[in-house]
Amino acid sequence: MPRIGMETHRRKALIDATVATIHERGFGDATMAEIARRAGVSGGLAHHYFGSKAGLLNATMRFLLTDLSRETRERMAGAEGPRARISAMISASFAPTQFQPALISAWLAFYLQARTDAETRRLLRIYHRRLVSNLAHAFAALIPGERARHAAEGTAAMIDGLWLQRIFADGPPQPRTAIRRVEDYVERQLGAPSPAATDTAHKGNG
């Protein structure tokens, strides 16, 4: 394998190993040497690529954010209209490739690290601002400005909250349940009956 291709492969292996190690042991207890062994590279090479354990965590976060952005773009490409774009953003956040135990553990590590690491905090702020901005743009086509911003911030908080809630929840992640909860919130913000309320009304009229 060419040197450039080998470096890309090794960096990706280290990022994958970071996610797996965080999920099994937590970020605080993990060492660069342990992560490097899991990735099949030397500890010296891991330090050469990322500088420190915090640098490796931030590189992992950048990779996951890039992957989430790709997922979101792909889903939004087929969305017609602002309401469909909101749903596309929600479904991307809970896609099976995203909403899985190891990545949930990694995101918790990001939030904890952000308390003390300026770069991690900056990356989280970029993610949050982008999510709220995209949601607000779609909501603004459906409801007045201040309500649109409020709805966007609430929707983003629901998404993040459901992710972090999975840390102590029993059983595997339930993407459809999470999506339904956020969609119910969105419908209430838009002033329309939620799907559950509509179903109940139909049954009552039946």
C-alpha angles and dihedrals in degrees: 000000000000115000094249091049091047092053091051090049093050094047090051091048090053092049091049090048090050092055092047093047093048090052093050103037110007125250096267094060096041122097130206089241091055093048091047092052090052089050092049096242135107123270089237091058091050090053090046092054100040108015097219143008090265089052090052091050091051091049088051090051092050090051093050092046090051090050092049090050090052091050091049094048092050093051095043091051090072096041117110114203134358097285091054090048090056090052091048091055091048094048091047090055090055099036113139090246089057109030099063132123099255093049091045088056090049092053091051088053090052092054093048092047091049089069091069107016119074095201093052089048090050092051092049091049091051090051093048095045091049093049094048092044094052092046092046091052090055095042091049089066089057108035136020120287104262092042089048092055092046091050092048093051091046093049092050090049090051091052094048092043094052090050094052092042088064090069091079100023121112123241130015123317115280107211095180092052091049092048091049092053093051092044089052089054091049092051091051090052090051091051094241124124114266118249089251092053091047091052091050092050092050091051090049091053093045 
